[in-house]
Amino acid sequence: MPSFARFGNDLHSGRRSFDFVGRRRVWYAIAGVAVLISLLSLGIRGLNEGIQFKGGSQFTVSNVANPNTETAEAAVDSVVPGSPPPLVSVVGGDSVQVQTGQLTVQQVTGVKEALAQAYHVPDTEVSSTFIGPSWGADVTHKAIVSLIVFLVLVALVITLYFRTWTMAVAALIALLHDLILTAGIYSLIGLEVTPESVIGFLTILGYSLYDTVVVFDKVRENTEHITATTKRTYGEAANHAVNQTLVRSINTSVVALLPVGAILFIGAFLLGAGTLKDISLALFVGIAAGTYSSIFIATPLLVQLRMREPEMKAQAQRVLRRRREEQAPDAQPALVGVAADTGPAAGAGPGRTAVAVEPAKELRQQSGGQRAQPLRSSASGRSRPGGRKG
């Protein structure tokens, strides 16, 4: 634990740094592949909409001694032959939930009796619920409207808070990444999308937004009055902000994923709580995707948008120019003594020897900071300070 704390201190102080912004193409490629797979799955397989969205009938058989899905499928097929196979799931370990398409009153009665006979339970242990298609369409419409309103409000609040539209655009793209990736996981797995899942989607968007705002707030702090300085560019300051908040983002994500993972793997898969599975899977995938997007997508995209502005380009050029000047030699070395050119133009001739040229700065250091005495050449080639011959 102390080493991890020291690691966080090094990131915050700048002694250690990861180049998140400079390697944005790698992060974009990873996110792009994940989003592409999700979109292909959504386009080919689509979402497995629950009965609340598409309408239909739902049957619940309680106190079943041997709950298995094949028995329910055979019972439904005996009453409604040729119909699409029902969605059957085991709930709580001793109950079976069966969802079918829209059935008539006679078909509902026949399915109830067939399920009771198949599982050897009284008719009173089989309950049925009917949801019309108009109600399901209304739920779908409200879910889409609530998502659009949420995104509009997010863009408005971020723009007003940070006083720049670039942060709003970067945050919205990160949110869409999280939403598409979570929906793609649901499509790939084939898990049923219920109103509880929609609640999970909206919850993860809020979590991802919170993590992104934390990083952006540090970016704003580091880049305040950045155009008036030449210490670092906007991209470097933003990258330092991501490093400073990296440990916080990791800790927050781990703390959030632990209880959600417990609900998902223990409550849903071991205990068989289907409702918990619907919302916990969306939260688990969304929190992980939101952490990735806030670190690897939102800030690099923000830097890319801001560096298109003329003032940021000019500031980056000033920073690079100052660094080139610092790396260049300070000045031409001052020549002390006779020129080193031994050619005719320098007046070199018999009996004259060229003295090696040294920078005045080095001579001053050798003489303890005092001004060095010029060297004068003698006919014998030996030279002493003050012009005295050997």
DOPATI-272409 format. One line per 2 residues: their letters; for each residue x, y, z of C-alpha. Coordinates in nm, 2 decimals. Example, Ala and Ser with C-alpha at 12.3 -4.5 7.8 and 13.67 -1.06 7.14 Angstrom:
as) 1.23 -0.45 0.78 | 1.37 -0.11 0.71
END
This chain:
mp) 0.00 0.00 0.00 | 0.28 0.25 0.08
sf) 0.43 0.18 -0.27 | 0.10 0.25 -0.44
ar) 0.07 0.58 -0.24 | 0.42 0.67 -0.35
fg) 0.32 0.59 -0.70 | 0.03 0.83 -0.68
nd) 0.25 1.10 -0.53 | 0.50 1.06 -0.82
lh) 0.22 1.09 -1.07 | 0.08 1.40 -0.90
sg) 0.42 1.57 -0.87 | 0.53 1.49 -1.22
rr) 0.82 1.27 -1.13 | 0.65 0.99 -1.31
sf) 0.41 1.03 -1.61 | 0.23 0.83 -1.87
df) 0.17 0.98 -2.21 | -0.20 0.94 -2.24
vg) -0.24 1.23 -2.48 | 0.05 1.15 -2.70
rr) -0.06 0.79 -2.76 | -0.42 0.89 -2.83
rv) -0.43 0.70 -3.16 | -0.37 0.37 -2.98
wy) -0.66 0.44 -2.74 | -0.88 0.56 -3.02
ai) -0.81 0.23 -3.21 | -0.90 0.02 -2.91
ag) -1.22 0.21 -2.85 | -1.30 0.21 -3.22
va) -1.27 -0.17 -3.25 | -1.49 -0.22 -2.94
vl) -1.75 0.02 -3.07 | -1.74 -0.14 -3.42
is) -1.80 -0.49 -3.28 | -2.09 -0.35 -3.07
ll) -2.25 -0.18 -3.37 | -2.22 -0.49 -3.58
sl) -2.38 -0.70 -3.31 | -2.66 -0.44 -3.27
gi) -2.72 -0.43 -3.64 | -2.71 -0.81 -3.70
rg) -2.84 -0.96 -3.38 | -3.02 -0.65 -3.23
ln) -3.13 -0.62 -2.87 | -3.33 -0.89 -2.69
eg) -3.61 -0.66 -2.59 | -3.81 -0.77 -2.28
iq) -4.18 -0.82 -2.27 | -4.22 -0.46 -2.13
fk) -4.10 -0.32 -2.47 | -4.24 -0.56 -2.73
gg) -4.55 -0.68 -2.55 | -4.66 -1.03 -2.49
sq) -4.75 -1.28 -2.22 | -4.55 -1.38 -1.92
ft) -4.60 -1.70 -1.71 | -4.44 -1.77 -1.37
vs) -4.44 -2.13 -1.24 | -4.36 -2.15 -0.86
nv) -4.24 -2.43 -0.63 | -4.10 -2.64 -0.91
an) -3.92 -2.95 -0.80 | -3.71 -2.99 -1.12
pn) -3.69 -2.65 -1.30 | -3.56 -2.68 -1.65
te) -3.62 -2.48 -1.96 | -3.68 -2.77 -2.20
ta) -4.00 -2.86 -2.02 | -4.15 -2.51 -2.05
ea) -4.06 -2.49 -2.42 | -4.23 -2.82 -2.49
av) -4.54 -2.71 -2.30 | -4.58 -2.39 -2.49
ds) -4.52 -2.56 -2.83 | -4.80 -2.81 -2.75
vv) -5.05 -2.52 -2.72 | -4.91 -2.28 -2.98
pg) -4.72 -2.49 -3.24 | -4.50 -2.32 -3.48
sp) -4.47 -2.00 -3.27 | -4.13 -1.85 -3.19
pp) -3.96 -2.03 -2.90 | -4.04 -1.87 -2.57
lv) -3.78 -1.70 -2.34 | -3.75 -1.93 -2.04
sv) -3.54 -1.85 -1.73 | -3.50 -2.00 -1.39
vg) -3.57 -1.75 -1.11 | -3.48 -1.81 -0.74
gd) -3.39 -2.17 -0.79 | -3.75 -2.31 -0.78
sv) -3.94 -2.09 -1.01 | -3.96 -2.08 -1.39
qv) -4.04 -1.77 -1.59 | -4.18 -1.80 -1.94
qt) -4.22 -1.51 -2.18 | -4.41 -1.56 -2.51
gq) -4.55 -1.34 -2.78 | -4.90 -1.21 -2.78
lt) -5.15 -1.48 -2.72 | -5.53 -1.50 -2.72
vq) -5.73 -1.56 -2.40 | -5.78 -1.93 -2.50
qv) -5.41 -1.97 -2.57 | -5.32 -1.81 -2.23
tg) -5.55 -2.06 -2.05 | -5.40 -2.35 -2.25
vk) -5.04 -2.25 -2.17 | -5.12 -2.22 -1.80
ea) -5.27 -2.57 -1.79 | -4.98 -2.72 -2.00
la) -4.72 -2.57 -1.77 | -4.90 -2.69 -1.46
qa) -4.91 -3.05 -1.60 | -4.55 -3.04 -1.73
yh) -4.40 -2.93 -1.39 | -4.65 -3.13 -1.18
vp) -4.78 -2.83 -0.98 | -5.14 -2.71 -0.91
dt) -5.29 -2.45 -1.14 | -5.27 -2.20 -0.86
ev) -4.89 -2.21 -0.88 | -4.90 -2.07 -1.24
ss) -4.96 -1.70 -1.28 | -4.98 -1.50 -1.60
tf) -4.94 -1.14 -1.70 | -5.03 -0.98 -2.03
ig) -4.87 -0.66 -2.17 | -5.01 -0.50 -2.48
ps) -4.78 -0.37 -2.76 | -4.90 -0.01 -2.72
wg) -4.77 -0.01 -2.36 | -4.43 -0.15 -2.47
ad) -4.40 0.11 -2.75 | -4.48 0.38 -2.50
vt) -4.20 0.26 -2.27 | -3.95 0.25 -2.56
hk) -4.05 0.61 -2.66 | -4.00 0.74 -2.30
ai) -3.67 0.57 -2.27 | -3.54 0.73 -2.59
vs) -3.67 1.07 -2.49 | -3.52 1.05 -2.14
li) -3.18 0.96 -2.30 | -3.19 1.26 -2.54
vf) -3.30 1.50 -2.26 | -3.01 1.37 -2.04
lv) -2.75 1.42 -2.31 | -2.88 1.77 -2.39
lv) -2.87 1.87 -2.02 | -2.52 1.73 -1.99
al) -2.39 1.93 -2.28 | -2.55 2.25 -2.15
vi) -2.42 2.21 -1.79 | -2.07 2.12 -1.90
tl) -2.06 2.42 -2.14 | -2.17 2.66 -1.88
yf) -1.95 2.52 -1.60 | -1.63 2.50 -1.80
rt) -1.72 2.79 -2.04 | -1.61 2.60 -2.34
wt) -1.80 2.38 -2.59 | -1.50 2.16 -2.66
ma) -1.52 1.99 -2.32 | -1.90 1.93 -2.37
va) -1.82 1.76 -2.71 | -1.55 1.54 -2.57
al) -1.77 1.44 -2.27 | -2.06 1.35 -2.50
ia) -1.85 1.14 -2.72 | -1.71 0.96 -2.42
ll) -2.07 0.90 -2.29 | -2.18 0.77 -2.63
hd) -1.89 0.53 -2.63 | -2.00 0.39 -2.29
li) -2.36 0.36 -2.40 | -2.28 0.18 -2.73
lt) -2.03 -0.05 -2.56 | -2.28 -0.15 -2.29
ag) -2.56 -0.20 -2.54 | -2.32 -0.41 -2.75
iy) -2.24 -0.64 -2.46 | -2.61 -0.69 -2.41
sl) -2.65 -0.78 -2.77 | -2.35 -1.01 -2.78
ig) -2.46 -1.20 -2.47 | -2.83 -1.20 -2.57
le) -2.94 -1.07 -2.23 | -3.29 -0.94 -2.21
vt) -3.33 -0.56 -2.20 | -3.58 -0.45 -1.94
pe) -3.67 -0.12 -1.78 | -3.42 -0.21 -1.51
sv) -3.15 -0.22 -1.78 | -3.25 0.12 -1.90
ig) -3.21 0.25 -1.54 | -2.87 0.09 -1.54
fl) -2.78 0.27 -1.87 | -2.87 0.61 -1.73
ti) -2.69 0.53 -1.41 | -2.36 0.45 -1.58
lg) -2.38 0.76 -1.79 | -2.40 0.96 -1.47
ys) -2.10 0.78 -1.33 | -1.90 0.82 -1.65
ly) -1.99 1.19 -1.65 | -1.88 1.23 -1.29
dt) -1.54 1.08 -1.36 | -1.49 1.29 -1.68
vv) -1.58 1.61 -1.50 | -1.33 1.53 -1.22
vf) -1.05 1.50 -1.49 | -1.17 1.81 -1.68
dk) -1.17 2.01 -1.36 | -0.81 1.93 -1.31
vr) -0.73 2.01 -1.67 | -0.89 2.35 -1.63
en) -0.68 2.41 -1.32 | -0.36 2.32 -1.50
te) -0.43 2.51 -1.82 | -0.56 2.83 -1.66
hi) -0.37 3.12 -1.83 | -0.18 2.87 -2.04
ta) -0.15 3.11 -2.33 | 0.05 3.36 -2.11
tt) 0.32 3.10 -2.03 | 0.59 2.91 -2.22
kr) 0.65 2.64 -1.96 | 0.44 2.37 -2.12
ty) 0.19 2.32 -2.40 | -0.18 2.27 -2.35
ge) -0.15 1.90 -2.43 | 0.13 1.86 -2.18
aa) -0.07 2.03 -1.90 | -0.38 1.82 -1.98
nh) -0.17 1.50 -1.98 | -0.03 1.60 -1.64
av) -0.39 1.65 -1.51 | -0.48 1.29 -1.62
nq) -0.18 1.16 -1.44 | -0.27 1.35 -1.13
tl) -0.62 1.21 -1.12 | -0.53 0.86 -1.24
vr) -0.50 0.70 -0.89 | -0.83 0.86 -0.79
si) -1.01 0.73 -1.09 | -0.87 0.38 -1.03
nt) -0.97 0.38 -0.67 | -1.32 0.51 -0.74
sv) -1.37 0.25 -1.01 | -1.25 -0.04 -0.80
va) -1.47 0.07 -0.50 | -1.77 0.10 -0.73
ll) -1.71 -0.23 -0.92 | -1.67 -0.45 -0.61
pv) -2.03 -0.42 -0.48 | -2.17 -0.42 -0.83
ga) -1.97 -0.73 -0.91 | -2.10 -0.90 -0.59
il) -2.46 -0.82 -0.70 | -2.40 -0.95 -1.05
fi) -2.21 -1.27 -0.98 | -2.36 -1.37 -0.64
ga) -2.71 -1.22 -0.64 | -2.79 -1.28 -1.01
fl) -2.61 -1.59 -1.12 | -2.58 -1.78 -0.79
lg) -2.91 -1.68 -0.62 | -3.10 -1.64 -0.95
ag) -3.24 -1.29 -0.90 | -3.32 -1.20 -1.26
tl) -3.40 -0.83 -1.19 | -3.06 -0.78 -1.02
kd) -2.89 -0.93 -1.32 | -3.06 -0.68 -1.56
is) -2.93 -0.37 -1.38 | -2.61 -0.50 -1.23
la) -2.46 -0.61 -1.57 | -2.53 -0.26 -1.71
lf) -2.36 -0.10 -1.41 | -2.06 -0.33 -1.42
vg) -1.99 -0.29 -1.79 | -2.07 0.08 -1.79
ia) -1.85 0.16 -1.49 | -1.55 -0.01 -1.66
ag) -1.62 0.15 -1.99 | -1.67 0.49 -1.82
ty) -1.33 0.47 -1.65 | -1.16 0.39 -1.98
ss) -1.34 0.67 -2.17 | -1.27 0.94 -1.91
if) -0.89 0.87 -1.91 | -0.82 0.75 -2.26
ia) -1.08 0.92 -2.48 | -1.23 1.23 -2.32
tp) -0.90 1.42 -2.24 | -0.70 1.32 -2.55
ll) -1.01 1.43 -2.76 | -1.03 1.75 -2.57
vq) -0.67 1.83 -2.64 | -0.71 1.75 -3.01
lr) -1.01 1.99 -3.03 | -0.83 2.27 -2.84
mr) -0.51 2.24 -3.04 | -0.71 2.34 -3.35
ep) -0.75 2.69 -3.20 | -0.51 2.96 -3.33
em) -0.41 3.08 -2.98 | -0.32 2.73 -2.87
ka) -0.12 2.67 -3.18 | 0.07 3.00 -3.13
qa) 0.13 2.91 -2.76 | 0.27 2.57 -2.85
qr) 0.50 2.73 -3.11 | 0.63 2.97 -2.84
vl) 0.70 2.68 -2.61 | 0.89 2.49 -2.87
rr) 1.09 2.80 -2.97 | 1.19 2.86 -2.61
rr) 1.31 2.50 -2.57 | 1.51 2.52 -2.89
ee) 1.68 2.84 -2.76 | 1.76 2.67 -2.43
qa) 1.92 2.38 -2.60 | 2.13 2.60 -2.84
pd) 2.48 2.72 -2.74 | 2.47 3.03 -2.52
aq) 2.69 3.25 -2.73 | 3.01 3.24 -2.95
pa) 3.32 3.17 -2.73 | 3.53 3.47 -2.67
lv) 3.87 3.44 -2.82 | 4.16 3.49 -2.58
gv) 4.52 3.53 -2.71 | 4.63 3.50 -3.07
aa) 4.39 3.37 -3.33 | 4.43 3.00 -3.40
dt) 4.45 3.05 -3.78 | 4.80 2.98 -3.89
gp) 4.74 3.08 -4.25 | 4.88 3.38 -4.42
aa) 4.57 3.59 -4.35 | 4.64 3.56 -3.98
ga) 4.99 3.68 -4.02 | 5.14 3.35 -3.92
gp) 5.50 3.31 -4.02 | 5.83 3.18 -3.90
gr) 5.88 3.21 -3.53 | 5.51 3.26 -3.46
ta) 5.30 2.99 -3.30 | 4.93 2.98 -3.28
va) 4.79 2.96 -2.92 | 4.49 2.73 -2.86
ve) 4.16 2.92 -2.82 | 3.96 2.86 -2.50
pa) 3.63 3.02 -2.41 | 3.65 3.30 -2.17
ke) 3.40 3.14 -1.94 | 3.62 2.84 -1.88
lr) 3.92 3.05 -1.82 | 3.73 3.25 -1.56
qq) 3.63 2.93 -1.39 | 3.99 2.81 -1.38
sg) 4.11 3.14 -1.23 | 3.86 3.13 -0.95
gq) 3.61 3.37 -1.12 | 3.87 3.65 -1.18
ra) 3.94 3.78 -1.52 | 4.20 3.57 -1.70
qp) 4.52 3.75 -1.82 | 4.57 3.73 -2.20
lr) 4.84 3.50 -2.33 | 5.12 3.64 -2.54
ss) 5.33 3.43 -2.76 | 5.71 3.43 -2.76
as) 5.96 3.34 -3.02 | 6.03 3.01 -2.86
gr) 5.67 2.91 -2.85 | 5.64 2.94 -2.48
sr) 5.40 3.19 -2.33 | 5.34 3.33 -1.98
pg) 5.08 3.56 -1.83 | 5.16 3.93 -1.85
gr) 5.38 3.90 -2.16 | 5.69 3.78 -1.96
kg) 5.91 3.55 -2.17 | 6.04 3.23 -2.04
END
